[in-house]
């Protein structure tokens, strides 16, 4: 939803005529819940209300409104099985209205999936950050080398609809933080935060990870590295008197098992899948 709002902002800035389509009511087995939105212009559709025949009909109606210059609002009710031949047995009501600045003020603010401190702006860190830019989450992206932070989303622009995120601008929920003592940033994270440690120096990884373990209230702690690095770091933590149960919670190597490949983009996908598997904190 964050990415779709940024697309809406971009279209309004460029005065691109568009229709906001919203699921206003969903009953039974429906592909998306009430409140789900998509945007339709004369030649583009962003977001999804569930795909299939329902979405095709929604796009057709939105483009009729654009062709007729009808601002709406309009409403349409679809029993998914009888009317559209979809397997879902539910029913959906859609609202249609010309996109306007007032919609941004009322745009729903979804609860962030997690608050993440991402340490490291190297190749893997950049690949992970680009994917995080498309999610509803809060990210503190931290590195001591300010020049390593890219000014824009860069290669994300080549990934179809992902590349339409505000013309490649970094979203507000990804905060780039350049500081000398990066491990001190651990103290600023909220309780239950997630952490990914993948800097350019093993010693720096060690200091950051130790600071997180001493806090002890992390929801997820991922450390990039091999099994050998894991063993060496874990022995160090044991000598420092850190509790064995806390050490055992460190994920190293990072990423969903079974995904092969060392390319930064492959690692990023495996890591993001692992983050999404974690329970959302109530904190």
C-alpha positions in Angstrom: 0.0 0.0 0.0 2.9 2.4 0.7 4.2 1.9 -2.9 0.7 2.5 -4.4 0.3 5.7 -2.4 3.6 7.0 -3.8 2.4 6.2 -7.3 -0.8 8.1 -6.6 1.3 11.1 -5.5 3.4 10.9 -8.6 0.4 10.7 -10.9 -1.3 13.7 -9.2 2.0 15.7 -9.5 2.0 15.0 -13.2 -1.8 15.6 -13.5 -2.2 12.1 -15.0 -5.9 11.3 -15.1 -6.7 8.2 -13.2 -9.4 6.3 -11.3 -9.0 4.9 -7.8 -10.7 1.5 -7.5 -11.4 0.3 -4.0 -12.9 -2.9 -2.5 -15.6 -1.4 -0.4 -17.1 -4.7 0.7 -16.0 -8.3 0.6 -18.2 -11.2 1.6 -17.3 -14.9 1.8 -14.3 -16.2 -0.2 -13.0 -13.1 -1.9 -9.5 -12.5 -3.4 -8.8 -9.3 -1.4 -10.3 -7.7 1.7 -12.2 -4.4 2.0 -9.9 -1.4 1.7 -7.7 -2.9 -1.0 -7.0 -0.4 -3.7 -5.7 -0.1 -7.3 -5.1 2.8 -9.7 -6.1 2.8 -13.3 -5.0 5.3 -16.0 -5.7 5.2 -19.7 -2.6 2.9 -20.3 -1.5 1.6 -16.9 -2.9 -0.3 -13.9 -1.0 -0.3 -10.6 -1.8 -2.4 -7.5 -4.3 -5.3 -7.6 -7.7 -6.0 -6.2 -7.2 -9.7 -6.7 -6.6 -10.3 -10.4 -8.7 -12.5 -12.7 -12.0 -11.6 -14.3 -12.9 -9.3 -11.4 -9.9 -7.1 -12.0 -10.4 -7.1 -15.8 -14.0 -5.8 -15.3 -12.8 -3.2 -12.9 -10.2 -1.9 -15.3 -12.7 -1.8 -18.1 -15.2 0.3 -16.0 -12.4 2.6 -14.8 -11.3 3.3 -18.4 -14.9 3.9 -19.4 -15.1 6.6 -16.7 -11.8 8.1 -18.1 -13.1 8.1 -21.6 -16.4 9.7 -20.6 -14.7 12.0 -18.2 -17.0 10.9 -15.5 -15.5 11.7 -12.0 -17.8 9.3 -10.1 -18.2 8.1 -7.5 -19.6 4.9 -9.0 -20.2 1.4 -7.4 -20.5 -2.1 -8.8 -21.3 -5.3 -7.1 -20.0 -8.7 -8.3 -21.1 -12.2 -7.1 -17.8 -13.8 -8.1 -19.2 -17.2 -9.1 -22.5 -16.5 -10.9 -21.4 -13.2 -12.5 -17.8 -13.8 -13.3 -17.3 -17.5 -13.4 -14.5 -17.4 -10.7 -13.9 -20.2 -8.3 -14.3 -17.9 -5.3 -17.7 -18.3 -3.8 -17.9 -14.8 -2.3 -19.1 -11.4 -3.5 -17.2 -8.1 -3.9 -18.4 -4.5 -4.1 -16.1 -2.0 -5.8 -16.0 1.8 -5.6 -14.7 3.9 -8.5 -13.7 7.6 -8.2 -11.4 9.9 -10.1 -8.1 10.2 -8.2 -7.8 13.4 -6.3 -5.5 15.0 -3.7 -8.2 14.4 -1.0 -7.6 10.7 -1.4 -4.1 11.0 -0.2 -5.3 12.6 3.0 -7.6 9.7 3.7 -5.2 7.0 2.4 -5.1 4.1 4.9 -1.9 3.8 6.9 -1.2 0.1 7.2 0.6 -1.2 10.3 4.3 -1.8 9.5 5.1 -5.5 9.2 8.3 -4.9 11.2 10.9 -2.3 12.2 14.3 -3.3 10.8 17.8 -2.0 11.4 19.8 -2.9 8.3 23.5 -2.6 8.8 25.6 -2.4 5.6 25.2 -0.6 2.3 27.2 -3.0 0.1 25.9 -5.0 -2.8 23.7 -7.3 -0.6 22.5 -4.4 1.6 21.5 -2.4 -1.5 19.6 -5.3 -3.0 17.7 -5.9 0.3 16.9 -2.2 0.7 15.4 -2.0 -2.8 13.0 -4.8 -2.0 12.2 -3.3 1.4 11.3 -0.1 -0.4 8.2 -1.9 -1.8 6.9 -3.1 1.6 5.0 -1.6 4.5 7.8 -1.6 7.0 10.1 0.8 8.8 13.8 0.6 7.9 16.9 2.2 9.5 19.6 1.6 6.9 22.9 2.2 8.6 26.5 2.5 7.3 29.6 4.5 8.2 30.2 5.2 4.5 27.8 7.8 3.3 29.0 7.5 -0.3 27.8 3.9 -0.4 24.1 4.9 -0.1 22.6 5.1 -3.7 20.7 8.3 -4.4 17.9 6.5 -6.0 16.4 3.0 -6.3 18.5 2.5 -9.4 18.1 -0.9 -11.0 14.7 -1.3 -9.4 13.4 0.9 -12.2 13.9 -2.1 -14.6 11.6 -4.4 -12.6 8.2 -3.4 -14.1 5.7 -2.1 -11.6 8.2 -2.0 -8.8 10.1 0.6 -10.8 7.2 2.9 -10.7 7.8 3.8 -7.1 8.0 7.5 -7.3 10.3 7.6 -10.3 13.0 5.7 -8.4 13.1 7.9 -5.3 13.7 6.2 -2.0 10.5 6.1 0.1 10.3 7.8 3.4 10.1 4.6 5.3 13.7 3.7 4.3 15.9 6.0 6.3 19.6 6.1 5.3 21.8 6.8 8.3 25.5 7.5 7.9 27.3 7.6 11.3 30.8 6.7 12.5 29.9 4.5 15.5 27.2 2.4 13.8 26.9 0.0 16.7 25.6 2.8 18.9 22.5 2.9 16.7 21.4 -0.4 18.3 20.2 1.6 21.3 17.7 3.6 19.2 15.7 0.6 17.9 12.3 -0.1 19.4 11.7 -3.3 21.5 11.1 -6.3 19.2 12.9 -4.8 16.3 14.5 -6.9 13.5 18.2 -6.6 12.7 20.3 -7.6 9.7 24.0 -7.3 10.0 26.0 -7.4 6.8 28.7 -4.8 6.8 32.0 -4.7 5.0 34.1 -5.7 8.1 33.9 -8.8 10.2 35.0 -6.9 13.3 32.2 -4.4 12.8 29.7 -7.2 12.3 31.0 -8.6 15.6 30.5 -5.4 17.6 27.1 -4.7 16.2 25.8 -8.3 16.8 27.2 -8.2 20.4 25.4 -4.9 21.1 22.1 -6.4 19.8 22.6 -9.6 21.9 23.3 -7.5 25.0 20.0 -5.7 24.5 18.3 -9.1 24.2 14.9 -7.9 23.1 15.2 -8.5 19.3 12.5 -10.1 17.3 14.9 -11.4 14.6 18.7 -11.1 14.3 20.3 -12.2 11.0 24.1 -12.2 10.5 25.5 -12.7 7.1 28.3 -15.3 6.8 29.3 -18.9 6.6 29.1 -21.6 9.2 32.7 -21.0 10.0 32.0 -17.3 10.8 29.0 -18.4 12.9 31.2 -20.7 15.0 33.9 -18.1 15.5 31.4 -15.4 16.4 29.4 -17.7 18.7 32.6 -18.7 20.6 33.4 -15.0 21.1 29.9 -14.3 22.5 30.2 -17.3 24.9 33.5 -15.9 26.2 31.8 -12.5 26.7 29.2 -14.1 28.9 26.2 -13.8 26.7 23.5 -16.3 27.5 23.5 -19.4 25.3 19.7 -19.1 24.6 20.3 -15.6 23.2 23.2 -16.8 21.0 21.0 -19.6 19.7 18.5 -17.1 18.4 21.0 -15.6 15.9 20.3 -16.6 12.3 23.5 -17.3 10.5 23.8 -17.9 7.6 20.8 -15.8 6.6 18.0 -16.5 4.2 15.4 -19.2 3.6 17.2 -22.6 3.2 17.1 -24.2 -0.2 17.5 -21.1 -2.3 20.8 -21.5 -4.2 22.9 -18.7 -5.5 25.3 -16.0 -4.2 24.2 -13.1 -6.4 23.1 -10.2 -4.2 19.6 -10.2 -5.7 19.1 -13.9 -4.9 20.4 -13.5 -1.4 18.1 -10.5 -0.9 15.0 -12.5 -2.0 15.9 -15.4 0.3 16.5 -13.0 3.2 13.3 -11.0 2.6 11.3 -14.3 2.6 12.8 -15.2 5.9 11.9 -11.8 7.4 8.3 -12.2 6.2 8.1 -15.6 8.0 8.7 -14.0 11.4 5.7 -13.2 13.6 4.7 -9.6 13.7 5.4 -8.1 17.1 2.6 -6.5 19.2 5.0 -3.9 20.5 
